[in-house]
């Protein structure tokens, strides 16, 4: 499917035109619309769940943003000719109110903040530890496996603690009707937190956030801290911004790699070569096989299969 990925321009109308052209040539194809390069996560799961759909039957569009995906959906759903096409739209939940689209059969909305959140659970880490770092859950290495897994779990919680202030600040902005979505990528996790195997340290303040976002606010740090207190029971691993947490995972794995390749590792019982070489650009594709897959995604894809059957049956009756 990656070979057919459409390189979208900023104007969603360009993607809409490309879709109409493709639909006019092959109306029975499957059309997938993604926010960005999310196909790196979804692609393999679509292929596994729907093996009867060949690669030649799939056409994917990189819409360069959630708003563009939804605008294209609105155009498609209101068009009698293409409204019943085998089209699917994939968007992140984010901090948005997605209620308008939650019951749409053509739209999949992540049940966590974003697809990146499917990469950071302890179980995902355990899969990586076992497959890439060659540490088995049973046998002689079980003690080492359990120790490192426990360390990751502790550091993850500490990292989420370090994110509390930033996330609460963002939520407060949204409460005031200020999204600042484009500024969220300005926060460099490696500069705002110190990530070590031994500990996680927060390195930013309330005033630092204000400077980075460069926005006028009408609330104080105590207002933000109240949000933290009010959300203490929140599943932060699911709710917090996935791009921040997956960057923590990447850095933590790199710290483990540094230890593993030492002549005398601290955590591991022996030095080993490691092929895993992650960057911010490739982590979604490199770790896709280990990421969690929510049941709601399988349900969505199963429904797509039913839609396909319904469309083909309708055409058979007409013929």
Protein Blocks (a to p, Z undefined) as FASTA:
>chain_A
ZZmpccddfblklmmmmmmmmmmmmmmbccdddfblmmmmmmmmmmmmmmmbcfklpccd
dehiaklmmmmmmmmmmpmklmmpccdddddfkjadfklmmmgmkbccdfbfblmlmmmg
mklmmmmmmmmnopafehjllmmmmmmmmmmmmmmmmmmmmmmmmmmmmmmmmmnopnol
mmmmmpcfklmpccdfkbccdfbdfklmmmmnopacfbdfklmmmmmmmmmmpcfklmmc
fklmmmmmmmmmmmmmmmmmpmbdfkbmbdcddfbdcdfklmmmmmmmmpccdfklmmmm
mmmmmmmmmmmmmmmmmZZ
